Amino acid sequence: MKRKILSMVLVGAMGAVLLAGCGNAGSTENAENTGGAGNTSQKEEAAAPQETEADVSAAPEENGDMAGADAGNSDKVITGFDWLAEEEPDSMHYKEYEEKLGEITAEMVPEGFSIGVVSMASSNDYWQDVNAGVQERCDELGIEVAVQYCNGPADFEGQLTAAETLYNAKYDAYIFSPEGDANLVEITKKITDEGYPVINAYCSELADATMYIGSIDSQTAIESAKKAIEIVGNDGIVAVAEGDVASKLAQTRTYYFMDYLKKNSNITVEEIPAQWDPTTARTMTTDLLTANPDVSYIWCNNDDLALGVYEGLREANATDKCTVVGTDGTSAGLNSVKSGEVYGTFWNNPVLIGKLSVDACVRAAIGQDIPRVVMVDAEFVTVDSVDDYIKK
């Protein structure tokens, strides 16, 4: 199996601001599962880099109460996406999946097998953790791996260039974590059409990927809404700090949270449209709490926003009146929980997602019958349990 070796590469400098920003929305086309992808060599002559890949978002839906929710006659919480992981019937929990298919061993890996990884920005330690899992599992299995990061949460062009570089290097399988809903769509379809697996390691969802691996954000949002009711009661005022209002990830985390509270309580929800920016989250939180000191719970679309929100509460002298909850379980988020600042975070096991993604590449390449979606739990972490998760 002829392969061109790439060393581990970091594309560009680390971003100045720690953002998780899973980029901007764009519809993707539905496609059949390519889980039975073969292991034959790619063409000796790699195609020229694509120039038509979408690297900008579609215009966001009209902002306002539950923007994008219940559009037209649909009863869906979010609309405008042709494929959603939470609606995929061919789904399995990772424990059931591993029990059914068995362990991947080094002996099962094809000789010379290689994986190219295109990640989100290395400035966010969540993606460092995902790729630590990728690297660890590749080392265990003797797989050649190259990881390329993009330069920041809106570096769509840089991420596409990284994907094209790895495609032209003729790897046997790929792990993509797109910055935005419209990014890496065409090159993913190109690769899977040629019979090679592309594993979608969380965040923005690729309709043509062989498998999506990650937590189901609609469920995380519902669990956070339940936590809000538990803390606030059936009445009160809470808020949600949002990422990019055009992205599917931010819409899911925001609107499922709001929808559950609307249907199951008398709680009023305020929106903090922070666009993944912790500084914006801090300023808007201070303004919100100054104008409305009765806000008593704020759920944040990621941990970076949670850190910004907490600083906003500090400036508004409201840290003892309002509970802050984050999402993702980054190192910074977990340490804030440990310090007693952020109350809790929903940790979704990034290292496990990385390891499962490597195994999925091998499973697809050797022809195992794999599901379209493999679900990983999002576990709620507080100061009482945080030490266990920091060790992970």
Solvent accessible surface area in square Angstrom, and as a share of the most:
residue,aa,sasa,rsa
1,M,97,0.43
2,K,139,0.59
3,R,39,0.14
4,K,127,0.54
5,I,132,0.67
6,L,37,0.19
7,S,87,0.56
8,M,99,0.44
9,V,52,0.30
10,L,111,0.55
11,V,48,0.27
12,G,55,0.53
13,A,80,0.62
14,M,115,0.51
15,G,24,0.23
16,A,111,0.86
17,V,66,0.38
18,L,87,0.43
19,L,27,0.13
20,A,7,0.06
21,G,1,0.01
22,C,2,0.01
23,G,4,0.03
24,N,33,0.17
25,A,12,0.09
26,G,9,0.09
27,S,72,0.47
28,T,12,0.07
29,E,119,0.53
30,N,104,0.53
31,A,39,0.30
32,E,154,0.69
33,N,57,0.29
34,T,40,0.23
35,G,4,0.04
36,G,58,0.56
37,A,8,0.06
38,G,40,0.38
39,N,43,0.22
40,T,108,0.63
41,S,63,0.41
42,Q,16,0.07
43,K,145,0.61
44,E,98,0.44
45,E,148,0.67
46,A,37,0.28
47,A,38,0.30
48,A,81,0.63
49,P,74,0.46
50,Q,34,0.15
51,E,167,0.75
52,T,107,0.62
53,E,10,0.05
54,A,44,0.34
55,D,49,0.26
56,V,109,0.63
57,S,35,0.23
58,A,53,0.41
59,A,94,0.73
60,P,74,0.47
61,E,65,0.29
62,E,155,0.69
63,N,92,0.47
64,G,37,0.35
65,D,137,0.71
66,M,27,0.12
67,A,11,0.09
68,G,11,0.11
69,A,14,0.11
70,D,70,0.36
71,A,45,0.35
72,G,78,0.75
73,N,163,0.84
74,S,41,0.26
75,D,124,0.64
76,K,92,0.39
77,V,14,0.08
78,I,1,0.01
79,T,22,0.13
80,G,53,0.51
81,F,35,0.14
82,D,89,0.46
83,W,24,0.08
84,L,8,0.04
85,A,3,0.02
86,E,43,0.19
87,E,86,0.39
88,E,32,0.15
89,P,127,0.80
90,D,61,0.32
91,S,34,0.22
92,M,26,0.12
93,H,52,0.23
94,Y,32,0.12
95,K,123,0.52
96,E,99,0.44
97,Y,0,0.00
98,E,60,0.27
99,E,151,0.68
100,K,140,0.59
101,L,38,0.19
102,G,31,0.30
103,E,133,0.59
104,I,2,0.01
105,T,50,0.29
106,A,50,0.38
107,E,153,0.69
108,M,64,0.29
109,V,20,0.11
110,P,25,0.16
111,E,159,0.71
112,G,47,0.45
113,F,4,0.02
114,S,0,0.00
115,I,0,0.00
116,G,0,0.00
117,V,2,0.01
118,V,0,0.00
119,S,1,0.01
120,M,2,0.01
121,A,3,0.02
122,S,12,0.08
123,S,4,0.03
124,N,3,0.02
125,D,36,0.18
126,Y,3,0.01
127,W,7,0.02
128,Q,72,0.32
129,D,37,0.19
130,V,3,0.02
131,N,8,0.04
132,A,54,0.42
133,G,0,0.00
134,V,0,0.00
135,Q,55,0.25
136,E,77,0.35
137,R,31,0.11
138,C,0,0.00
139,D,98,0.51
140,E,93,0.42
141,L,10,0.05
142,G,67,0.65
143,I,11,0.06
144,E,46,0.21
145,V,17,0.10
146,A,0,0.00
147,V,1,0.00
148,Q,9,0.04
149,Y,19,0.07
150,C,3,0.02
151,N,67,0.34
152,G,10,0.09
153,P,30,0.19
154,A,74,0.58
155,D,33,0.17
156,F,23,0.10
157,E,119,0.54
158,G,14,0.14
159,Q,0,0.00
160,L,16,0.08
161,T,74,0.43
162,A,2,0.01
163,A,0,0.00
164,E,15,0.07
165,T,56,0.32
166,L,0,0.00
167,Y,15,0.06
168,N,47,0.24
169,A,3,0.03
170,K,32,0.13
171,Y,1,0.00
172,D,1,0.01
173,A,0,0.00
174,Y,0,0.00
175,I,2,0.01
176,F,0,0.00
177,S,4,0.03
178,P,0,0.00
179,E,0,0.00
180,G,1,0.01
181,D,5,0.03
182,A,12,0.10
183,N,1,0.01
184,L,0,0.00
185,V,31,0.18
186,E,70,0.31
187,I,2,0.01
188,T,1,0.00
189,K,81,0.34
190,K,51,0.22
191,I,0,0.00
192,T,8,0.05
193,D,101,0.52
194,E,58,0.26
195,G,25,0.24
196,Y,7,0.03
197,P,0,0.00
198,V,0,0.00
199,I,0,0.00
200,N,0,0.00
201,A,0,0.00
202,Y,4,0.01
203,C,6,0.04
204,S,2,0.01
205,E,17,0.07
206,L,3,0.01
207,A,3,0.02
208,D,10,0.05
209,A,1,0.01
210,T,0,0.00
211,M,0,0.00
212,Y,2,0.01
213,I,0,0.00
214,G,0,0.00
215,S,2,0.01
216,I,21,0.11
217,D,9,0.05
218,S,7,0.05
219,Q,96,0.43
220,T,6,0.03
221,A,0,0.00
222,I,35,0.18
223,E,72,0.32
224,S,0,0.00
225,A,0,0.00
226,K,89,0.38
227,K,39,0.16
228,A,0,0.00
229,I,44,0.23
230,E,125,0.56
231,I,65,0.33
232,V,34,0.19
233,G,29,0.28
234,N,73,0.37
235,D,90,0.46
236,G,31,0.30
237,I,39,0.20
238,V,0,0.00
239,A,0,0.00
240,V,0,0.00
241,A,0,0.00
242,E,3,0.01
243,G,0,0.00
244,D,16,0.08
245,V,30,0.17
246,A,4,0.03
247,S,0,0.00
248,K,10,0.04
249,L,9,0.04
250,A,2,0.01
251,Q,6,0.03
252,T,0,0.00
253,R,2,0.01
254,T,2,0.01
255,Y,4,0.01
256,Y,35,0.13
257,F,0,0.00
258,M,15,0.07
259,D,14,0.07
260,Y,49,0.19
261,L,0,0.00
262,K,142,0.60
263,K,141,0.60
264,N,74,0.38
265,S,16,0.10
266,N,102,0.52
267,I,13,0.07
268,T,71,0.41
269,V,31,0.18
270,E,58,0.26
271,E,49,0.22
272,I,2,0.01
273,P,47,0.30
274,A,0,0.00
275,Q,90,0.40
276,W,10,0.03
277,D,44,0.23
278,P,25,0.16
279,T,74,0.43
280,T,46,0.27
281,A,0,0.00
282,R,87,0.32
283,T,66,0.38
284,M,62,0.28
285,T,0,0.00
286,T,26,0.15
287,D,87,0.45
288,L,30,0.15
289,L,6,0.03
290,T,101,0.59
291,A,89,0.69
292,N,35,0.18
293,P,79,0.50
294,D,100,0.52
295,V,0,0.00
296,S,32,0.20
297,Y,0,0.00
298,I,0,0.00
299,W,0,0.00
300,C,0,0.00
301,N,0,0.00
302,N,1,0.01
303,D,1,0.01
304,D,7,0.03
305,L,0,0.00
306,A,1,0.01
307,L,50,0.25
308,G,5,0.05
309,V,0,0.00
310,Y,26,0.10
311,E,68,0.31
312,G,0,0.00
313,L,0,0.00
314,R,113,0.41
315,E,97,0.43
316,A,25,0.20
317,N,125,0.64
318,A,6,0.04
319,T,52,0.30
320,D,126,0.65
321,K,125,0.53
322,C,10,0.06
323,T,27,0.16
324,V,2,0.01
325,V,0,0.00
326,G,0,0.00
327,T,2,0.01
328,D,6,0.03
329,G,2,0.02
330,T,3,0.02
331,S,51,0.33
332,A,33,0.26
333,G,1,0.01
334,L,9,0.04
335,N,78,0.40
336,S,8,0.05
337,V,1,0.01
338,K,99,0.42
339,S,74,0.48
340,G,57,0.54
341,E,62,0.28
342,V,2,0.01
343,Y,98,0.37
344,G,0,0.00
345,T,0,0.00
346,F,6,0.03
347,W,11,0.04
348,N,3,0.01
349,N,29,0.15
350,P,4,0.03
351,V,35,0.20
352,L,32,0.16
353,I,0,0.00
354,G,0,0.00
355,K,55,0.23
356,L,2,0.01
357,S,0,0.00
358,V,0,0.00
359,D,9,0.05
360,A,0,0.00
361,C,0,0.00
362,V,0,0.00
363,R,1,0.01
364,A,0,0.00
365,A,5,0.04
366,I,68,0.35
367,G,46,0.44
368,Q,36,0.16
369,D,123,0.64
370,I,4,0.02
371,P,6,0.04
372,R,8,0.03
373,V,0,0.00
374,V,0,0.00
375,M,60,0.27
376,V,6,0.03
377,D,59,0.30
378,A,32,0.25
379,E,60,0.27
380,F,52,0.22
381,V,0,0.00
382,T,28,0.16
383,V,86,0.49
384,D,136,0.70
385,S,34,0.22
386,V,1,0.01
387,D,69,0.36
388,D,85,0.44
389,Y,28,0.11
390,I,71,0.36
391,K,168,0.71
392,K,128,0.54
